[in-house]
Amino acid sequence: MCRNIRVLHNFAPPTTPEEIHAAALQYVRKVSGSTRPSMANQVAFDAAVTSIAAITTALLEKLEARGEPRTREGELAKAKARWEKRSATRE
């Protein structure tokens, strides 16, 4: 999975539309291989981001949460620990 796409399910406070849009944008960038589409492809690119964001929103609304909700601070701490572990193995 692309490292830039984050888990969005079961957060307190709930995932925002901006977070969902950012994840959809990262996904479309990864799949298309382009961070900035050409003018000829911009409409298709934007439509894909909008569609994926809508589908993601619908999915998150239907998923049942198990366990305690995640916090952004907790997820950040986990990511930092993973980064430090990776960095330590490179030295």
C-alpha positions as CSV (number, residue, x, y, z in Angstrom):
1,M,0.0,0.0,0.0
2,C,1.2,3.5,-0.7
3,R,2.7,5.0,2.4
4,N,1.0,8.3,1.8
5,I,-2.5,6.9,2.1
6,R,-3.6,6.7,5.7
7,V,-6.1,4.6,7.6
8,L,-9.4,6.6,7.8
9,H,-11.7,4.2,9.7
10,N,-12.6,4.5,13.4
11,F,-11.1,7.8,14.4
12,A,-12.1,10.1,17.2
13,P,-13.0,12.8,16.1
14,P,-14.3,11.3,12.9
15,T,-12.4,11.5,9.6
16,T,-13.0,14.8,7.9
17,P,-14.1,15.3,4.2
18,E,-10.7,17.0,3.7
19,E,-8.8,13.9,4.9
20,I,-11.0,11.7,2.6
21,H,-10.3,14.0,-0.4
22,A,-6.6,14.0,0.3
23,A,-6.5,10.2,0.4
24,A,-8.5,10.0,-2.8
25,L,-6.1,12.4,-4.5
26,Q,-3.1,10.4,-3.4
27,Y,-4.7,7.2,-4.7
28,V,-5.4,8.8,-8.1
29,R,-1.9,10.2,-8.3
30,K,-0.5,6.8,-7.5
31,V,-2.7,4.9,-10.0
32,S,-2.2,7.4,-12.8
33,G,1.5,7.9,-12.2
34,S,1.0,11.6,-12.3
35,T,1.0,14.2,-9.6
36,R,-0.1,16.9,-12.1
37,P,-2.2,15.7,-15.0
38,S,-2.0,17.4,-18.4
39,M,-4.8,19.9,-19.2
40,A,-6.3,17.2,-21.5
41,N,-6.5,14.8,-18.6
42,Q,-7.5,17.2,-15.8
43,V,-11.2,16.6,-16.1
44,A,-10.8,12.8,-15.9
45,F,-8.4,13.2,-13.0
46,D,-10.7,15.5,-11.0
47,A,-13.7,13.2,-11.7
48,A,-11.8,10.2,-10.4
49,V,-10.8,12.0,-7.2
50,T,-14.4,13.1,-6.6
51,S,-15.8,9.6,-7.3
52,I,-13.2,7.9,-5.1
53,A,-13.9,10.4,-2.3
54,A,-17.6,9.7,-2.5
55,I,-17.1,5.9,-2.5
56,T,-14.7,6.2,0.5
57,T,-17.2,8.3,2.4
58,A,-19.9,5.7,1.8
59,L,-17.6,2.9,2.8
60,L,-16.6,4.6,6.1
61,E,-20.2,5.2,6.9
62,K,-21.1,1.5,6.5
63,L,-18.1,0.0,8.3
64,E,-18.7,-1.2,11.9
65,A,-16.0,-0.2,14.3
66,R,-14.3,-2.7,16.6
67,G,-12.2,-1.6,19.6
68,E,-11.3,1.8,20.7
69,P,-11.3,4.6,18.2
70,R,-7.9,5.7,16.9
71,T,-6.5,9.1,17.6
72,R,-4.4,11.1,15.1
73,E,-1.8,11.6,17.8
74,G,-1.6,7.8,18.4
75,E,-1.3,7.0,14.7
76,L,1.4,9.7,14.4
77,A,3.4,8.1,17.3
78,K,3.1,4.7,15.7
79,A,4.4,6.1,12.4
80,K,7.3,7.8,14.1
81,A,8.2,4.6,15.9
82,R,8.1,2.7,12.5
83,W,10.3,5.4,10.9
84,E,12.8,5.2,13.8
85,K,13.0,1.4,13.5
86,R,13.6,1.6,9.8
87,S,16.2,4.3,10.2
88,A,18.0,2.3,12.9
89,T,18.3,-0.7,10.6
90,R,19.9,1.4,7.9
91,E,22.8,2.6,10.0
